[in-house]
Amino acid sequence: MQSQLRLLVVLAHPDDESFLCGGTIAKMSERGVQITLLCATKGEMGRRMGNPIVTTREALPELRGEELKRACEELGISDLRFLNIRDKTIEFESFDLLAERIVKVIREVQPDALITFHEKYGGIQTIVRLAVLPH
């Protein structure tokens, strides 16, 4: 009996999963793939508070966290995790320590594939196949 396929999505902010690869995530979920999202930040430095204003800077992280949980439910993401890095400070993190934290999650989840930002083009998704996903 084949075990369930697993997909790990590693992104920086709440809403990246919806804007950058929501269709891919939803399609994989429909196919029975177990999906883990590792989000680096809680998006607390977002600038838009709504028009009319619906939140404050202080309440923004909680609001974005709730929006992300709802997006995960809609997209079929069953496992949401955070690196808890302050928004807009990822570039100041130690590359080696950040990589180590991500590798730890990769070892725990043991994904068949990984989706993340493209090294050169940023918001374009990169899919690293660790095994063949179902058609």
N, C-alpha and C positions, 0 to 999 in steps of 0.2 A: 504494500500500500504506500503510495507516494504522499509525503507530508505536504502541508499547505505551503505554497510559495509565499515569500516575504519580500516586501519592498520597503526600503528606508529612504525617506525624503529629508534632506538636510538643507535648511534655508535660514535666512537671517531674521525675517520679520513676520509677525502675523499679517496675513493677506497675501504673502508671496505664494503660498500654496494654491490660492484661488486664482490669482492673476497669471502666474507663470506656468502652472502645470495642472490646474484643476481638472481639465478634461482627461488628462492621462491618469490622474489619481482615481477619478470616478470610474473610468473604464476598467482599470485594474481591480478596483473594489468589486465591480459588477462581475468580474471573472473569478472572484473568490480569493484574490490575493490579500494577505494580511498586510496592512500598511501602518508603518510607524513614521511619525513626523517628529524630527528633532529641530526645534526652532531656537536659534541662538539668543534672541532677545524677546522682550514683550512689547516692543514698539513704542516705548514710553516717550520717545522724542518726536513722534508724529506731529506735524504742524497743523493739520486741519481738525478743528473742533466742531465742525458742522456749520450750516447756515440755514436756520438760526443755530446758535451755539447749543450743543447737546451735552457737552462735558467740560471738564476743566483739565488743565495740565496734570494736576494731582490725581484725578480719577481716570485719566486716559489709560494707564497700564491695565487696570482692572477691566475696563470696558473692552479694550482690544483683546484681552485674554478670554473674555466671555464670547466675543465675536468669533475668535479662533476656535473655541470649543464647539460652537454651533456650526462653523464651516466644516470642522472635522466630522461632525455627525452627518452633514449633508453629503460630503465627499466620500464617506466610508472609511475614514482614518480611525482605526481602533485604538491606537496607542500614541498619545501626545506627550512629548518630553521637551523640557527647556534646558538650555545651557546656562540661563540666567546671566547673560552678559548684558551690561547696560547698553541700550541702543546708542548708536553712533560712536561706539568705542571698540568695535571688533578689530579695527586696524591697529589698535594699541595693545591687543592681547599678544602674548607670546605665541608665535606660530607653532612651536613644538608642543606647548601645553594644550593649545586648542586642538591640534591634531590628535594628541593623546586622548583627550576627552571624547572626541568623535570616534576614534578607533575603539575605545571602550564600549561605546554604544553599538558599533558594528559587530563587535565580538558577542555582545549580549543578544542582539536581534538576529544575527547570522542571516542577513538578507541575501536574496538571490539577485537583486539589482538595487542600485542606488541612484537617486535623482538629486542633483544639486546645481549650484550656479556654475556656469561655464567659466573657466579660469580666465579667458581672454575677453569674452563678450558679456560677462555679468549675468543679466536677467534671462539669458537664453538657457534653457534647461540642458543639462548634460545627463545622459543615462549611461551608467556604467553597468554593464551586464556581468553579473557574477555567475549567472546560469540563464538558461533560456526561459523567458516568460511565455505563458500560453498565448496562442493566437486568438 
